[in-house]
Amino acid sequence: MRYKLNMLEPASKIFRVIFTLGAFSAIFYIFKHRGIAIVFSVAALVFIILVLIGVVIELKQDNILFNRHNQLRNEAKFLGNTYECEYCGARFKTKLSFCPQCGKSLKYNRYR
């Protein structure tokens, strides 16, 4: 989760495009070029919809990754003949229900 691409950064650059399209639409509407104003308005709405879809996808992806991380958070990793605590990184040889270093409770993957 540390190196995750932030999708909202490109969306913030698209806001300038949306503002420009809206400004051109307003200018053309003022000068009685209604057809061109409608084209620019539709283009601005399309970009707004794309930004909203991107934000919804980003929030859903963050939620899925966060929930998956929390599910695996307190699981002790098996490394050869030792176990490693997920919280502090301490290694121990026997299967314990808590970490001898930090004292947090651990669970083990039942398939190992």
N, C-alpha and C positions, 0 to 999 in steps of 0.2 A: 504494500500500500504506500510505501515511501516514494516510489518513482512513478506513481500513477499520473497519467496525462490529465491535465485540467481542461475540461471541455468548455468551460465558461470563458476562458481567455479568448479563443477565436470568436465566440459569440459577442464579446464586447467590441471587437473590431467591426463586426457586421452592423452594430448599431449606428455607426457613422454612415454606412451605406443606406440604411433604412431612413435616417434623418435626411440625407441628400435626396433620396427618391421622393420623400414626402415634401421637401422644399420645392423640388422641380414640379411636382404635381400641383402644389398650391400656386406657383407662379404661372403655369400653363392654364390653370383654371381661372385665375384673375384676368389673364389676357384672352379669354374666350376660346381657348383651344381645348375643348372638353374631351375629345377623343384621346389626345396625348396625355391629358391629365389622368384619365381613367387607366391608361396603360401603366403610368408610373405608380398610381395608387395600388393597382393589382400587384405590381412587382414588389412594392413595399410590404403588402400583406403576405405575399409568398415568403419573403425573407423573415417576417415576424413569425409565421407558422413554423418555418424551419428552425428558428432559434428556440421556440417553445418545445418542439419535438426533441431537439438536442438536449435541452435542460431536463426534460422528463426521462430520457434515456440515461443521462448521467446520474440523476438521483436514484433511479432504479438500480443501476449498476453499483453505485456506492452502497446502497442498502444490502444488496446480495453479498458483496464482498465483506462488509462489516459483520453481517450475521454469520457468514462462514468463518471469519477470523475468530469471532467469539465462541463458536462451537469447538474449535480446535485449540482454544487459548490454554486450557489447563491440562492438556494431554502431554504426558511424558514421552519424549522421542526415544526410540530404541536405536542405539548406535553400536552395532557389533555386539560386544559383551557388556556394555554399560548403558545406562539410561541418562537422559539429560532433561533437566527441569526447564519448562517453557518460560518460566518467569525470570529466573536468575541465571540460568545456564550452568548450574552446578551439575557435576556428573557423579553418579553413584552406581555401584555394581548390583545391589539387590533391589528387588521390586518392593518399593515402599508406597504407602498411601499418602505420604506427605514428603516434601523436600527437606532433607536434613540441613540445608543451608538457610533457606528463607522461611521454612515452616508452612508454606502454602500446600493445600491438598491437591493431589494429582489423580488423574485417571489414566488408564492404559488402553491402548488399542487392543481389542479382543482378538484380532486376527493375527497377532504376532506371538 
